[in-house]
Amino acid sequence: MGYFKDLKQSFNFAHYTFNKPWHSFWFLSKTVILAVVLMFLLLLPQTLTFADQAATKLKQFSVATVDGEFELAEPILLPSKGPWLVVDLQNERKPGVEEIRITGEDVFVLDKSVSIDELMDLKANAVAVGEVFAPLAIIILLGVAVAAGIVFWVKYVVVAVILALLAWEILDLTHLRQPFGVVFSTSMHAAAVMVLLELVITPFGHNMLIPIFTWWRLSVYAIPLLVFLIVFSLAIGLRIKQGVKN
């Protein structure tokens, strides 16, 4: 319950509690994880309707067939140890725990399967194909959520640390100086508000967040950043006004 108490405190910037920097760093990291889980849950309903959407789209084709012959000298395993994808057209390998298995006759995705012959005529077998590949959408969504979590974590930590350093340097030049640990902790807690705002809104579209720039696939948005700066400034300002020095 300690985390959620800290999270609640992040929205009560008039009475911030200042934890040790390492504690605040982990708090922000946990907030990113929570936000990614929320984003995944928001996108899940759309993913669960993938089978119906795929079947509808395939039926729109006047002709949808696949022709081709493939041969493999040996099975393909990705990754080589504990594979989640196995392509074994000659049926040389016994089925394991892989999520996706492709043989010369069938394609297996988790506990569902579709024959190669059915895949060759997508339009006629649109429903069956859509149902089999629906779990792939969930697998892909999980992968995207994990990747997004890593990218967002890097972005938020970098932004929070840069702001903490700048604010501390500026305050240190005045009579309003504050300990770096306090400024750092405040920045991490204020960033939590930005994290939840951005990741919860992301599934509904980035444009409403007003993109500023993208650097190394890390996009910075005006609205979350503005909220972050406001919360951080108010928290530090109120602390100084109250005369708290440590």
N, C-alpha and C positions, 0 to 999 in steps of 0.2 A: 504493500500500500504506500510505501515511501515515495515511489516514483510518481504516482498519481497525485500525491500531496504536493510534490514539487511542480508537477504540471499545472495544477490549479494555481499555485503561487505565481507561475509565469504570467498568468492573465491578471494578476493583482499587483501590477508594477509599482503601485504606491507603497507597498509593504513587502518589497523583495527580501528574501532571506539569502544571505551570501554564503554559499558553501565553498568548500575547498575547490580549487580549479579542476582537479582531476575528477571530482564528483560531478561538477557541472559539465565537463566534457562527456562523461558517460551518460549524463542525463540527456544531452542533445542527441547522442547516438541512439539511445532508446527511443527518443521521440521520432527520429527518422524511420526506425523500424515500425513503430506504431502507425505512422502516416502511410507507409508503403502497404501495410496490411489493410488499412482503410481504403486505399486506392484500389487494391486488388478486389476487395469486396464490392466496391462500387462498379467495377468493370465486369464482375462475375456474371450478373444477370444477362448482359449482352453476349457473353461468351457461351452461356448455356443454351442460347437460341441459335448457335452456329449451325447446327444440323438443318433446321428449318430454312435458315437463310441460304445455306449452300445449295440445298435441294431446289429452292425457288430460282436461284440464279442459274443453275445448270439446266433447268427446264426451259429457260428463256432461249437457249441455243437451238437453232433449227437442226444442226448436226453437231454432235459432240462425241467423237470416237477417237481412240488412240491406237495407232498401229506401230509395231516395232518389235524387234527381237534383241535380247540382251544376253550376254554370256559373261560369267566371271570365273577366273581360274581358281579362286578361293573366296570364302566368305569375307565380307567386310564388317568389321566391328568398330563401332565408335562409342566411347573410346576403346582402346584395345583391352583394357582391364575393367571389368564391371560395366560392359557396354549397355547403353540404353537404346542403341540402334544396331540391328543386325540385318545385313543383306546377304541371304544365303539361297541363291537361285537353284543350287543343286541339292538342297536339303541334306547337306553333309553334317550339319551341326545340330545337336539336340536342343530343343527349346529351353531357354533359361528364364531369367527374370527381366529380360529387356522389355522396355515399354513399346518399342516398335520393331516388328520382325517382318521382313519381306522375303518370301520364298518364290519358287517358280510358279506356284499355283495360287497363293493367297498373300494378302497383306493383313497383318495383325497389329492392332493398336490397342494396347491394354487387353481388355477381355472381349473385344469386338474384332470381327474380321470381314473381309470382302474378297471375293475371288478376283484373280487377274482378268478373267473373262468379263466380269461385271465392270471392272475399271476401264476396259477397252470400249465400253459403250456407256459413257457417263450420263447421257440424257435419259436413256431407258432405265438406268439404275440410280437415278439422282438421290432418292431417299436413302437407299442402302449405303451409298458412298458417303453421303453427308453424315449419317449416324456413326459410321466407323471413324471418320476423321474429326468428329466433334471433340473427342478427348485431346486431340492435338492442339486445339485452340486453348484448352486449359493449360496444357504443358507449356505452350508458348507464352501464355499470360504469366505463368509462374516465373519463367525465365526472364521475361521483361521486367517483372516486379523486382526480382533480385538485382538485375543490372541497374534498374532505376534507383534502387536503394543505395547501391555503391556510388553511382554518379552523384546523386543528390547529397549523400553524406559528405563527399569530398567538397562539393560546392558550398554547403552550409558551414562546414567547419572553416574553410578558407575565408569566407565572407566574415564570419564571426570573429576569427582571429585577427584579420586585417583591421576590422573596425575597433576591436579592443586595443590593438597597438596604437592606432591613430588617436583614439580618444585619450588613452593614457598619456601619450606624448604631449598632446595639446593641454590636458589638465595639469601635467607636471610643470608646464611653463607658467602656470598661474598660481594664485593662492588657493585654488580649488582642488589641488592635487589629491588623488585618491590612490590607495594601494593597487598595484596591478592585479592582484588576485581578485579584488572586488570588481574591477572593471571587466576582467575576463569572465568572471562568473555571471555578471549582469548581461554581457554580450551573449553568452551561451543560452541563458534563459530567455532572453528576448528573441533569439533566433528560433526557439521552439515555436513561437507564435507564427513566424514566417513559414516554418516547415509545414505545420498543419494547414495553414491557409493555402499554400501553393499546391501541396500534394492532394488535398481533398478536392480542389477546384480543377486540377489537371485533367481528370477524365472527361470533363465537360468542355475542354478546349483551352489552349494556351493564350489565345488572342485576348480573352477577357482580362488576363493578367498584365497585358501591355508589355511585350518583349522589348528589352533595351538593346542587348547584344548577346552574341554567342561566342564562346571561346573554348576550343577543344571539346565541342559538343556539350558544354555547360552553359545553359541559357540563364540569363539574369532577367528578372521581370520587375517592372516598376512598382506594381501594387504591393507585392510581398515585401520588397526591399523598403518601400516607404513606411509600411506598417512596422517593420523591424526597427528602422531608424527612430520612429516616433516613440515606440515602447522603450527602446534603449535610452533615448534622451530623457524621457520623463522619469525613468527609474533612477538614472544617475542624478538628474536635476533635483528630484525630491529628496534623495539621500543627502545631497549637499545642502539643500535648504534646511533639512532637519538637523544639520550640524554633525552628522555621523562621520567619524574620521577613520574607523577601522572596524 
